[in-house]
Amino acid sequence: MNEFLEQEEQVLRMLKTVFDPEIPVNIYDLGLIYGIDINDRTCTITMTLTAPSCPAGDFLVEDIRQKVGSVDGIENVIVNIVFEPEWTKDMMSEEAKLELGML
């Protein structure tokens, strides 16, 4: 596996360890991650929140910075929070829906 793909896989693994404190599903399976861009030791994560007024937003951003920043070769983590497209439950993975009893 080439180094870039391995690094991206490590970032994905780290994102799957970040949980919204109010929902027992990781942010990746919730569908909150819209994009991951790794360029020259900087990882930029584009994501949304389940609601614009989500009280866990700051916690999630800091947790992402710490965990993704622990990946070898990543020195800087930028988290961009966007609200378009608006998050819906349809963005959740099948696993997340099953975990939350939605299937």
C-alpha distances in whole Angstrom, upper triangle without the diagonal:
4,7,8,7,6,10,11,10,12,15,15,16,18,20,21,23,25,28,31,34,36,34,32,29,26,26,22,24,27,26,27,23,24,21,18,18,16,18,19,18,20,19,22,22,25,27,30,32,34,37,38,40,38,39,35,34,34,33,30,29,30,27,25,25,25,22,20,21,20,16,15,16,18,22,23,23,25,26,28,30,32,34,33,32,34,33,34,33,32,29,28,26,27,26,28,31,31,31,34,36,36,35
4,6,6,6,9,10,11,13,15,16,17,19,20,21,23,25,29,32,34,37,34,33,30,26,26,23,25,28,26,27,23,23,20,17,16,14,15,15,16,18,17,20,21,23,26,29,32,34,37,37,40,37,38,35,33,33,32,29,28,29,27,24,24,24,22,19,20,19,15,14,14,16,19,21,21,23,25,27,29,30,33,32,32,34,32,34,34,33,29,29,27,29,28,30,33,33,33,35,38,37,37
4,6,5,6,9,10,11,12,14,15,17,18,20,22,23,27,30,33,35,33,32,29,25,25,22,24,27,26,25,22,22,19,16,14,12,13,13,12,15,14,17,19,22,24,28,30,33,35,36,38,35,36,33,31,31,30,27,26,26,24,21,21,21,19,16,17,16,12,10,10,12,16,18,18,21,22,25,27,29,32,31,31,33,32,34,34,33,29,29,27,29,28,29,32,33,33,35,38,37,37
4,5,5,6,9,10,11,12,14,15,17,19,20,22,25,28,31,33,31,30,27,23,22,19,22,25,23,23,19,19,15,12,11,8,10,11,11,12,12,14,16,18,21,25,27,30,32,33,35,33,34,31,28,28,28,25,23,24,23,19,19,20,18,14,15,16,12,11,10,11,15,16,16,18,19,21,24,25,28,28,28,30,28,31,31,30,26,26,25,27,27,27,30,32,31,33,36,35,35
4,5,5,6,9,10,10,12,14,15,17,19,21,24,26,29,31,29,28,25,21,21,17,20,22,21,21,18,18,15,12,12,10,12,14,14,15,13,15,16,18,20,24,26,28,31,32,34,32,33,30,28,28,28,24,23,24,22,19,20,20,18,15,16,16,13,13,12,13,17,18,17,19,20,22,24,25,28,27,26,28,27,29,29,27,24,24,22,24,23,25,28,29,28,30,33,32,32
4,5,5,6,9,10,11,12,14,15,17,19,23,26,28,31,29,27,24,21,20,18,20,23,22,22,19,19,17,13,13,12,14,15,14,15,14,16,17,20,21,25,27,29,32,33,35,32,33,29,28,28,27,24,23,23,21,18,19,19,16,13,15,14,10,10,11,12,16,17,17,20,21,23,25,27,29,29,28,30,28,30,29,29,25,24,22,25,23,24,28,28,28,30,33,33,32
4,5,5,6,9,10,11,12,14,16,17,21,24,26,29,27,26,23,19,19,16,19,22,20,20,17,18,15,11,11,9,11,12,10,11,10,13,14,17,19,22,25,27,30,30,32,29,30,27,25,25,24,21,20,20,18,15,15,16,13,10,11,11,7,7,8,9,12,14,13,16,17,20,22,24,27,27,27,28,27,29,29,28,24,24,22,25,24,24,28,29,28,30,33,32,33
4,5,5,6,9,10,11,12,15,16,19,22,25,27,25,24,21,17,16,13,16,19,17,17,13,14,11,8,9,8,11,13,12,12,9,11,11,14,16,19,22,24,27,27,29,27,28,25,23,23,23,19,18,19,18,14,15,16,13,10,12,13,9,11,11,10,14,14,13,15,15,17,20,21,24,24,23,25,23,25,25,24,21,20,19,22,21,21,25,26,25,27,30,29,30
4,5,5,6,9,10,11,13,15,18,21,24,26,24,22,19,16,15,13,15,18,17,17,14,15,13,11,12,11,15,16,15,15,12,14,14,16,17,20,22,24,27,28,30,27,29,25,24,24,23,20,19,20,18,15,16,16,13,11,14,13,10,12,13,13,16,17,16,18,18,20,21,23,25,25,25,26,24,25,25,24,20,19,18,20,19,19,23,24,23,25,28,28,28
4,5,5,6,9,10,11,13,17,20,22,25,23,21,19,15,15,13,16,18,18,18,15,17,15,12,13,12,15,16,14,14,12,14,14,17,18,21,22,24,27,28,30,27,27,24,23,23,21,18,18,18,15,13,14,13,10,8,11,10,7,9,11,10,14,15,14,16,17,19,21,23,26,26,26,27,25,26,26,26,22,21,19,22,20,20,24,25,23,26,28,29,29
4,5,5,6,9,10,11,15,17,20,23,21,20,17,13,13,11,14,16,15,15,12,14,11,8,10,9,13,15,12,12,9,11,10,13,14,17,19,21,24,25,26,23,24,21,19,19,18,15,14,15,13,10,11,11,8,6,9,9,7,10,11,9,12,12,11,13,13,16,17,20,22,23,23,24,21,24,23,23,20,19,18,21,19,19,23,24,23,24,27,27,28
4,5,5,6,9,10,13,16,19,21,19,18,14,11,10,8,11,13,12,13,10,12,11,9,11,12,15,18,16,15,11,12,11,13,13,16,18,19,22,24,25,22,24,20,19,20,18,15,15,16,14,11,13,14,10,9,12,12,10,13,14,13,16,16,13,15,14,16,17,19,21,22,21,22,19,21,20,20,17,15,14,17,16,16,19,20,19,21,24,24,24
4,6,5,7,9,12,16,18,21,18,17,14,10,11,9,11,14,14,15,13,15,14,12,15,15,18,20,17,17,14,15,14,16,16,18,19,21,24,25,27,24,24,21,20,21,18,15,16,16,13,11,14,13,10,9,12,11,10,13,15,14,17,17,15,17,17,19,20,22,24,25,24,24,22,23,22,22,19,17,15,18,15,16,19,20,18,21,24,24,25
4,5,5,7,11,14,16,19,17,16,14,10,10,10,12,14,15,14,12,15,14,12,14,14,17,19,16,15,12,14,12,15,15,17,18,20,23,24,25,21,22,18,17,17,15,12,13,13,10,8,10,9,6,6,9,9,8,12,14,12,15,15,12,15,14,17,18,20,23,24,24,24,21,23,22,23,19,18,17,20,17,17,21,21,19,21,25,25,26
4,5,5,9,11,14,17,15,14,11,7,7,6,9,11,11,10,9,12,12,10,13,14,18,20,17,15,12,12,10,12,11,13,14,16,19,20,21,18,19,15,15,15,13,10,11,12,9,7,10,10,7,7,11,11,11,15,16,14,16,15,12,13,12,14,15,17,19,20,20,20,17,19,19,19,16,14,14,17,15,14,18,19,17,19,22,22,24
4,6,8,11,14,16,13,12,9,5,7,6,7,10,11,11,10,14,14,13,16,17,21,23,20,19,16,16,13,15,13,15,15,16,20,21,22,19,20,16,16,17,15,12,14,15,11,10,13,13,10,10,14,14,13,17,19,17,19,19,16,17,15,18,17,19,21,22,21,21,18,19,18,18,15,13,12,15,12,11,15,16,14,16,19,20,21
4,6,10,12,14,13,11,9,6,8,9,10,12,14,13,13,17,17,16,19,19,22,24,21,20,17,17,15,17,15,17,16,17,20,22,22,19,19,15,16,16,13,11,13,13,9,9,12,11,8,10,13,12,13,17,19,17,19,19,16,18,16,19,18,21,22,24,24,23,20,21,20,21,18,16,15,17,15,14,17,18,15,17,20,21,23
4,7,9,12,11,10,9,5,6,8,10,11,12,11,11,15,15,15,18,19,22,24,21,19,16,16,13,15,13,14,13,14,17,18,19,15,15,11,12,13,10,7,9,10,7,7,10,10,8,10,13,13,14,18,20,17,19,18,15,16,13,16,15,18,19,21,21,20,17,19,18,20,17,15,15,18,15,14,17,18,16,17,20,21,23
4,6,8,7,7,6,4,6,9,10,9,12,11,12,16,17,17,21,22,25,27,24,22,19,19,15,16,14,13,12,12,15,17,17,13,13,10,11,13,10,8,11,12,9,10,13,13,12,14,17,17,18,22,24,21,22,21,18,18,15,17,16,18,19,21,21,19,16,17,16,18,16,14,14,17,14,12,15,16,13,14,17,18,20
4,5,5,7,7,7,7,10,11,9,12,10,13,16,18,19,22,24,27,29,26,24,21,19,16,16,13,12,9,9,12,14,13,10,10,7,9,11,8,7,10,12,10,11,15,15,14,16,19,20,21,25,26,23,24,22,19,19,15,17,15,17,17,19,19,17,14,15,14,17,15,13,15,18,16,12,15,17,14,13,17,18,20
4,6,7,9,10,10,14,14,13,16,14,16,20,22,22,25,27,30,32,29,26,24,23,19,20,17,15,12,12,14,16,14,11,10,7,10,12,9,9,13,13,11,13,16,16,16,18,20,21,23,27,28,25,26,24,21,21,18,20,18,20,20,23,23,20,17,18,17,20,19,17,18,20,18,15,17,18,15,14,18,19,22
4,7,9,11,11,15,15,12,15,14,17,20,23,24,27,29,32,34,32,29,26,25,21,21,17,15,12,11,12,15,13,10,10,8,11,14,12,11,15,16,15,16,19,20,19,21,24,24,26,30,31,28,29,27,24,24,20,21,18,20,19,22,22,19,16,16,15,18,18,15,18,19,17,14,15,17,14,12,15,16,20
4,6,8,9,12,11,9,13,12,15,19,21,22,26,28,31,33,31,29,25,24,20,20,16,15,12,10,13,16,15,12,12,11,13,16,13,12,16,17,15,16,20,20,19,20,23,24,25,29,30,28,29,27,24,24,20,21,19,20,19,21,21,18,15,14,13,16,15,12,14,15,13,10,11,13,10,9,12,13,16
4,7,10,12,11,10,13,14,16,20,22,22,26,28,31,33,31,29,25,25,21,21,18,17,15,13,16,19,19,15,16,13,15,18,15,13,17,18,15,16,20,20,18,20,23,23,24,27,30,27,29,28,24,25,22,23,21,22,22,24,23,21,17,17,14,17,16,13,13,14,12,9,11,12,8,8,11,13,16
4,7,8,7,6,10,11,13,16,18,19,23,24,28,31,28,26,23,22,18,18,15,15,13,12,16,19,19,15,16,14,15,17,15,13,16,17,15,15,19,19,16,18,21,21,22,25,27,25,27,26,22,22,19,21,19,20,20,22,20,19,15,15,12,14,13,10,10,11,9,6,9,10,7,8,12,13,15
4,6,6,6,9,9,10,14,15,16,19,21,24,27,24,22,19,18,15,16,13,13,12,12,16,18,19,15,16,13,14,16,13,10,13,15,12,11,15,15,13,14,18,18,18,22,23,21,23,22,19,19,16,18,17,18,19,20,19,18,15,15,14,15,13,10,10,13,10,8,12,13,11,12,15,16,17
4,6,5,6,6,7,11,12,13,17,19,22,25,23,20,17,15,12,12,9,9,9,10,13,15,16,13,15,12,11,14,12,9,11,13,11,10,14,15,13,13,17,18,18,21,23,20,22,20,16,16,13,14,13,14,15,17,16,15,12,13,12,14,11,9,10,13,12,10,13,15,13,13,17,17,19
4,5,5,6,6,9,10,11,15,17,20,23,21,19,16,15,11,11,9,11,11,12,16,18,19,16,18,15,15,17,15,12,13,15,13,11,15,16,13,13,17,17,17,20,21,19,21,20,16,16,14,15,14,15,16,17,16,15,12,14,13,13,10,8,8,12,11,9,13,15,14,14,18,17,18
4,5,8,8,11,13,14,18,20,24,27,25,23,19,18,15,15,12,13,13,12,16,19,20,17,19,17,17,19,18,14,16,19,16,14,18,19,17,16,20,21,20,23,25,22,25,24,20,20,17,18,17,17,17,18,17,16,12,12,11,11,8,6,5,8,7,6,9,11,10,11,14,14,15
4,6,8,11,14,15,19,22,25,28,26,24,20,19,15,14,11,10,10,9,12,15,17,14,16,14,14,17,16,13,15,18,16,15,18,20,18,18,21,22,22,25,26,24,26,24,21,20,17,17,15,15,15,16,14,13,9,9,8,9,7,4,6,9,9,6,8,11,11,10,13,12,14
4,6,7,10,13,16,19,23,26,25,22,18,16,13,11,9,9,9,9,13,15,17,15,18,16,15,18,17,14,15,18,17,15,18,20,18,17,21,22,21,25,25,23,25,23,19,18,15,15,13,13,13,13,11,11,8,8,8,8,5,5,7,10,11,9,11,14,14,14,16,15,16
4,6,9,12,15,18,21,24,23,20,16,14,10,9,5,5,6,7,11,12,15,12,15,13,11,14,14,11,12,15,14,12,15,18,16,15,19,21,20,24,24,21,23,20,17,15,12,11,10,10,10,11,10,10,7,9,10,11,8,8,10,14,14,12,14,17,16,16,19,17,19
4,6,8,11,14,17,21,19,17,13,11,7,6,4,7,9,11,14,15,17,15,18,15,13,15,15,12,12,15,14,11,14,16,15,13,16,18,17,21,21,18,20,18,14,13,10,10,9,10,11,12,11,12,10,12,13,13,10,10,12,15,15,14,16,19,18,18,21,20,22
4,7,10,14,17,20,20,17,13,11,8,5,5,7,11,13,15,15,18,17,20,18,15,18,18,15,14,17,17,14,16,19,18,15,18,21,19,22,22,19,21,19,15,13,11,10,10,9,10,10,9,11,10,13,14,14,10,12,13,17,18,16,18,21,21,21,24,22,23
4,7,10,13,16,16,14,10,8,6,5,7,10,13,16,18,18,21,20,22,20,17,19,19,16,14,17,17,13,15,18,16,14,16,19,17,19,19,16,18,16,13,12,10,10,11,11,13,13,12,14,14,16,18,17,13,15,15,19,20,19,21,24,23,24,27,25,26
4,7,10,13,13,10,7,6,5,6,9,13,16,18,21,21,23,21,23,21,18,19,19,16,14,16,16,12,13,16,14,11,13,16,14,16,15,12,15,13,10,10,10,10,12,13,16,16,16,18,17,20,21,20,16,17,17,21,21,20,23,25,25,25,28,27,28
4,6,10,10,8,6,5,7,8,12,15,19,22,24,23,26,24,26,23,20,21,21,18,16,18,18,14,14,17,16,12,13,16,14,15,13,11,13,12,10,10,11,11,14,15,18,18,18,20,20,23,24,24,20,21,21,24,24,24,26,29,28,29,32,31,32
4,7,7,6,4,6,9,12,15,18,21,24,26,26,28,27,28,25,22,22,22,19,17,18,18,14,14,16,15,11,12,14,11,12,10,8,11,10,9,10,12,14,17,18,22,22,22,24,23,26,27,27,23,24,23,27,26,26,29,31,30,31,34,33,34
4,6,5,6,8,11,14,17,21,24,27,29,28,30,29,30,28,25,24,25,22,19,20,21,17,16,18,17,14,13,16,14,13,10,9,11,10,11,11,14,15,19,20,24,23,24,26,26,29,30,30,26,27,27,30,30,30,32,35,34,35,38,37,38
4,6,8,11,14,17,20,24,27,30,32,31,33,31,32,29,26,25,26,24,21,21,22,18,16,18,18,15,13,15,13,12,9,8,9,9,11,13,16,18,21,23,27,27,27,30,29,32,34,33,30,30,30,33,33,32,35,37,36,38,41,40,41
4,7,10,13,16,19,23,25,29,30,29,31,29,30,27,24,23,23,21,18,18,18,16,13,15,15,11,10,12,10,9,6,5,5,7,9,11,14,17,20,23,26,27,27,29,29,32,33,33,29,29,29,32,31,31,34,36,34,36,39,38,39
4,6,10,13,16,19,22,25,27,26,28,26,27,24,21,20,20,18,15,16,16,13,11,13,14,10,9,12,11,11,9,6,6,5,6,7,11,13,16,19,23,23,24,26,25,29,30,30,26,27,27,30,30,29,32,34,32,33,37,36,37
4,6,10,13,16,19,22,24,23,25,23,24,21,19,18,18,16,13,14,14,11,9,12,12,8,8,11,10,11,10,7,8,6,5,6,8,11,14,16,20,21,21,23,22,25,26,26,22,23,23,27,26,25,28,30,29,30,33,32,34
4,7,10,13,16,20,21,20,22,21,22,20,16,16,17,15,12,13,14,11,10,13,13,10,11,14,13,15,13,10,11,8,6,5,6,7,11,13,16,17,18,19,19,22,24,24,20,21,22,26,25,24,27,29,28,29,32,31,32
4,6,10,13,16,18,17,19,18,19,17,14,14,15,12,10,12,12,9,9,13,12,9,12,15,14,16,16,12,14,11,8,6,5,6,8,10,14,15,15,16,16,19,20,21,17,18,18,22,22,20,23,26,25,25,28,27,29
4,7,11,14,15,15,17,16,18,16,13,14,16,13,11,14,14,11,12,16,15,13,15,18,17,20,19,16,17,14,11,8,6,5,6,7,10,11,11,13,13,16,18,18,15,16,18,21,22,20,22,25,24,24,27,26,28
4,7,10,12,12,14,13,15,13,11,13,14,10,10,13,13,11,13,16,15,14,16,19,19,22,22,18,19,17,13,11,7,6,5,6,8,10,10,10,10,13,15,16,12,13,15,19,19,17,19,22,21,21,24,23,25
4,7,8,8,11,10,13,12,9,12,13,11,10,14,15,13,15,18,18,17,19,22,22,25,25,22,23,20,16,14,10,8,5,5,6,8,8,8,7,10,13,14,11,13,15,19,19,16,18,21,20,19,22,21,23
4,5,6,8,7,10,9,7,11,12,9,10,14,14,13,16,18,18,18,20,23,23,27,27,24,24,21,18,16,12,11,7,8,7,10,11,9,7,10,12,14,12,12,15,19,19,15,17,20,19,17,20,19,22
4,7,9,7,10,10,9,13,14,12,13,17,16,16,19,21,20,21,23,25,26,29,30,27,28,25,21,19,16,15,11,11,9,12,11,8,6,8,9,12,10,11,14,17,17,14,14,18,17,15,18,16,19
4,5,5,9,10,9,13,14,13,14,18,18,18,20,23,23,23,25,28,28,32,32,29,29,26,23,20,17,15,11,11,9,11,12,9,8,9,11,14,14,14,18,21,21,17,18,21,20,18,20,19,22
4,6,9,10,9,12,14,13,14,17,18,18,20,22,23,23,25,28,29,32,32,28,28,25,22,19,15,13,10,9,7,11,12,9,10,12,15,17,16,17,21,24,24,21,21,25,24,21,24,23,26
4,6,9,8,11,13,13,14,17,18,19,20,23,23,24,26,28,30,33,33,30,29,26,23,20,17,16,12,12,11,15,16,13,13,15,17,20,19,19,23,26,25,22,22,26,24,22,24,24,27
4,5,6,9,10,10,12,14,15,16,18,20,20,21,23,25,27,30,31,27,28,25,21,19,16,15,12,13,12,15,16,13,12,14,15,18,17,17,20,23,22,19,20,23,21,19,22,21,25
4,6,8,8,10,12,13,14,16,17,19,20,21,23,25,27,30,31,27,27,25,21,20,16,17,14,15,15,19,20,17,16,18,18,22,20,20,23,25,24,21,22,25,22,20,24,24,27
4,6,5,6,9,10,10,12,14,15,16,18,20,21,23,27,28,24,24,22,18,17,14,15,13,15,15,19,19,17,15,17,18,21,19,18,21,23,22,19,20,23,20,19,22,23,26
4,5,5,6,9,10,11,12,14,15,16,18,20,22,25,26,22,22,19,16,14,11,11,9,12,12,16,17,15,14,17,18,20,18,18,21,24,23,19,21,24,22,21,24,24,27
4,5,5,6,9,10,11,12,14,15,16,19,21,24,24,21,20,17,14,13,11,12,10,14,15,19,20,19,18,20,21,24,22,21,24,27,25,22,25,27,25,24,27,27,30
4,6,5,6,9,10,11,12,14,15,17,19,23,24,20,20,18,15,14,12,14,13,16,18,21,22,20,19,21,21,24,21,20,22,25,24,21,23,25,22,22,25,26,29
4,5,5,6,9,10,10,12,14,15,17,21,22,18,19,16,13,13,10,12,11,14,15,18,19,18,16,18,19,21,18,17,19,22,20,18,20,23,20,20,23,24,26
4,5,5,6,9,10,10,12,14,16,19,20,16,16,13,10,9,7,9,9,12,15,18,19,18,17,20,21,23,20,19,21,24,23,20,23,26,23,23,27,27,29
4,5,5,6,9,10,10,12,15,18,19,15,15,13,10,10,9,12,12,16,19,21,23,22,20,23,24,26,23,22,23,27,25,22,26,27,25,25,29,29,31
4,5,5,6,8,10,11,13,17,18,15,15,14,11,12,11,14,14,17,20,22,23,22,20,22,23,25,21,20,21,24,22,20,23,25,22,22,26,27,29
4,5,5,6,8,10,11,15,16,12,13,11,8,9,8,11,12,15,18,20,21,20,19,21,21,23,20,19,19,23,21,19,22,24,22,22,26,26,28
4,6,6,6,8,10,13,14,10,10,8,6,7,8,11,13,17,20,22,23,23,21,24,25,26,23,22,23,26,25,23,26,28,26,26,30,30,32
4,6,5,6,9,12,14,11,11,10,8,11,11,15,16,20,23,25,26,26,24,27,27,28,25,24,24,27,25,23,27,28,26,27,30,31,33
4,5,5,7,11,13,10,12,11,10,12,12,16,17,20,23,25,25,25,23,25,25,26,23,22,22,24,22,21,25,26,23,24,28,29,30
4,5,6,9,10,7,9,9,7,10,10,14,16,19,22,23,24,24,22,25,25,26,22,21,21,24,22,21,25,26,24,26,29,29,31
4,5,8,9,6,6,7,6,10,11,15,17,21,24,26,26,27,25,28,28,29,26,25,25,28,26,25,29,30,28,29,33,33,34
4,6,9,7,8,10,10,14,15,19,21,24,27,29,29,29,27,30,30,31,27,26,25,28,26,25,29,30,28,29,33,33,35
4,6,6,8,10,10,14,15,19,21,24,27,28,28,29,27,29,29,30,26,25,24,27,25,25,28,29,27,29,33,33,34
4,6,8,11,12,16,18,21,24,27,30,31,31,32,30,33,33,33,29,28,27,30,28,28,32,33,31,33,36,36,37
4,6,9,11,14,17,20,23,26,29,30,30,32,31,33,34,34,30,29,29,31,30,30,33,35,33,35,38,38,39
4,6,7,11,13,17,20,22,26,27,27,29,27,30,31,31,27,27,27,30,28,28,31,33,31,33,36,36,37
4,7,10,13,17,20,23,26,28,29,30,29,32,33,33,30,29,29,33,31,30,34,35,33,35,38,38,40
4,7,10,13,16,19,23,24,26,27,26,29,30,31,27,28,28,31,30,29,32,34,32,33,37,36,38
4,7,10,13,16,20,21,22,23,22,26,27,27,24,24,25,28,27,26,29,31,29,30,33,33,35
4,6,10,13,16,18,19,20,20,24,25,26,22,23,24,28,27,25,28,31,29,29,33,32,34
4,6,10,13,15,16,17,17,20,22,23,19,20,21,25,25,22,25,28,26,26,30,29,31
4,6,10,12,13,14,15,18,21,21,18,20,21,25,25,23,25,28,27,27,30,29,31
4,7,9,11,11,12,15,18,19,16,17,20,24,24,21,23,26,25,24,27,26,28
4,6,8,8,10,14,16,17,15,17,20,23,24,21,23,26,26,24,27,25,28
4,6,5,7,11,14,15,13,16,19,22,23,21,21,25,25,23,26,24,26
3,5,8,11,14,15,13,16,19,22,24,21,22,25,26,24,26,24,26
4,6,9,12,12,10,14,17,20,22,19,20,23,24,22,25,22,24
4,6,10,11,10,13,16,19,21,18,18,22,22,20,22,20,22
4,7,8,7,9,13,16,17,14,14,18,18,16,19,16,19
4,5,6,8,11,14,16,13,12,16,16,14,16,13,16
4,5,6,9,11,12,10,8,12,13,11,12,10,12
4,5,8,9,12,10,9,13,14,13,14,11,12
4,7,9,11,10,10,13,14,14,15,13,14
4,7,8,6,6,10,11,10,12,10,11
4,5,5,6,9,10,11,12,11,11
4,5,5,6,9,10,10,9,8
4,5,5,6,9,10,10,9
4,5,5,6,9,8,9
4,5,5,6,5,6
4,5,5,6,5
4,6,8,9
4,6,8
4,6
4
